[in-house]
């Protein structure tokens, strides 16, 4: 199978880490939706990453749908989201909060990067950042046991750490040193896992940001979930 999308996209990265944790091999194609928009649209009509192209040629898109497929592929005993019961609800609740934080971080980022400085609406940036902080506080308040949703790593841990790492990259002031000790400890543990190491957004393609000229032309930003 082939995973399309650069690791700078936290939505692509949470799929990549999940594949790695479960030992599922894949080819990685680090397309961005402003540099390879038509290629991305051929897989996802909205023109967003990630997409997962199966060996059959079928293309799956939207990270949540892809992760659901992966869990079905490995079966309930290994799935990163439990199949039923309170364990499933716990994982989904934590994952939903982490995704909510991520969407607010992205919204604040886009307000600052997709407009000329004179047109950035500071109250909107502050509103989104405050919502992100509220979610981070809630996530940090969880008492690990030893993971966020039980005794094994789940999608709750993967998505939370991916969100935390992404926020550090694009808006470091949101995460002052020592503000979120539980999340700091979780991120430190996860960053030693091979699947997290292999997907660190350190390649040249991961450093590039879209220009206003590109955005106003035929290209679009590649962070899935900006809405």
Secondary structure, 3 states (H helix, E strand, C coil): CEEECCCCCHHHHHHHHHHHHCCCCCEEECCCCCCCHHHHHCCCCCCCCCEEECCCCCEEECHHHHHHHHHHHHCCCCCCCCCCHHHHHHHHHHHHHHHHHHHHHHHHHHHHHCCCHHHCCHHHHHHHHHHHHHHHHHHHCCCCCCECCECCCCHHHHHHHHHHHHHHHHCHHHCCCCCCHHHHHHHHHHCCCHHHHHCCCCCHHHHCCCCHHHHHCCCCCCCCCCC
